[in-house]
Amino acid sequence: MSKLAIISVSDKTGIVSFAQQLVNEFDFQIISSGGTAKALQDAGIPVTKVSDYTQSPEILAGRVKTLHPRIHGGILARPDVPEDMQELSDNDIQKVDLVVVNLYPFEQTIAKRDVTVAEAIENIDIGGPTLLRAAAKNHAHLTVLCNPLRYEDYLTELRNNKGGTSLEFRQARAYEGFSMTAAYDSAISAYFAELTDNASNLNIAGSPMQKLRYGENPHQEATWYKTGDEGWTTAEKLQGKELSYNNLVDLEAARRVIKEFTDEPAAAVLKHTNPCGVSVASTLSAAYQQAFNGDSVSAFGGIVALNRPIDAPTAEAMTKTFLECVVAPGCEEAAKAILAKKSKLRVLILPNFNEGALTSVKAIAGGMLVQAADDYMDDPKEWQVATETKPTDEELGEMIFAWKVAKHVKSNAIVITRDRATLGIGAGQMNRVGAAKIALEAAGEATQGACLASDGFFPFDDTVRAAADAGIKMIVQPGGSIRDKDSIAAANELGIIMVLTGTRHFLH
């Protein structure tokens, strides 16, 4: 008896060629429905429609097609259980050998601007997940395929196993089927949670995108999972080695920094998720050079993010040092030729720097911590000038720049800037005055007339006094300490302008 395949796919990539090989090389019969059946018939492939096989019409405008005992009995029957096979015979049901299914594009639908709830609901697949789960459950006796990339693998299995498949292969495909339905249900659940303002349950699911060589260290296994078709999944790698776990972590930190700056060309150089140099300037090459000069030692082996397409002068400047990755929204042809000289340098094009996770999740023993992403847009109009001396518009602009950078530095964080470029950064210290000392020492003599930003308030006036000794002219900090008056008094005494933002930006 011929083998039987049920094929019902939303993503029809490669399905015609695959079905042709099933029929011509392996003598499969195919049952299909809707648009899939039409696509196969148009290609001249013999197909039995689901409605003809079940003797039940598709109803409710296609909402019910494959939900029938003749379909699911053939999928779930166990050949090694005589009672199952007798029931198939009694009900004229043929055993299914292969199920090829992928699902309605729910995530792509809800990603559309102005999508209606009714449209979203109509793109919730019912029959597809049921087919996937049934076939994955009975993987001991049949194969389920939900990824077009596996079609050729399946044909190879048939050729290598005399028309059959190995249990190992079937288990791996079952895993992919259950993973797909889990991610699909998670997306639907998240949509309705947002729709109903209900966050009582947390559903996190993703599909494996790439097995990474290792994690933070060579002894740690790592995999890149995607949770949707946005963000880094849309990035185009123009050249360079494969991305590593640490590359991706650093690139995400770089994305978050550079998206703060839109009005002028900007560059950020990062190392171990911390900015070591950030600048805005009239040209992209000037912005990069100033960012690099902010800490040229730390920039070695760093990650560069640019908010404008890479041009030739910027590309030329970046080839003068060793960098791990560069990401930008585009790359000019002349720049591509220059960067190609550094063949190992990873160059990525990310169309939209604003696409990012709305929440952050951290695993702890026995659970997870979930918080909203720190996308709070500070409004300088709401800031409080705490000192007797007020900032000019130019000075306030410098404070805004420094504050934006400080938001992305590991706490305790101190950032020193002048002329919209970082001079020194103190990151991740156990006390704030220690972070200030590191930042001030890195800036050196350039601190005269510079700006200091702190991601948290000053518990004492010691940081203010250290800043004054170095020639700092402006300080921007959240305020909120019970000793704010001491820091403000010190600033007035020492002739420093101090502005309180009212919002802190700890980053742990």
Secondary structure, 3 states (H helix, E strand, C coil): CCEEEEEECCCCCCHHHHHHHHHHHHCEEEEECHHHHHHHHHCCCCCEEHHHHHCCCCECCCCECCCCHHHHHHHHCCCCCHHHHHHHHHCCCCCCCEEEECCCCHHHHHCCCCCCHHHHHHCCCCHHHHHHHHHHHCCCCCEEECCHHHHHHHHHHHHHCCCCCCHHHHHHHHHHHHHHHHHHHHHHHHHHHHHHCCCCCCCCCCEEEEEECCCCCCCCCEEEEECCCCHHHHCEEEECCCCCHHHHHHHHHHHHHHCCCCCCCEEEEEECCEEEEEEECCCHHHHHHHHHHHCHHHHCCEEEEECCCECHHHHHHHCCCCEEEEEECCECHHHHHHHCCCCCCEEEECCCCCCCCCEEEEEECCEEEEEECCCCCCCHHHCEECCCCCCCHHHHHHHHHHHHHHCCCCCCCEEEEECCEEEEEECCCCCHHHHHHHHHHHHHHHHCCCEEEECCCCCCCHHHHHHHHCCCCEEEECCCCCCHHHHHHHHHHHCCEEEECCCCCCCC
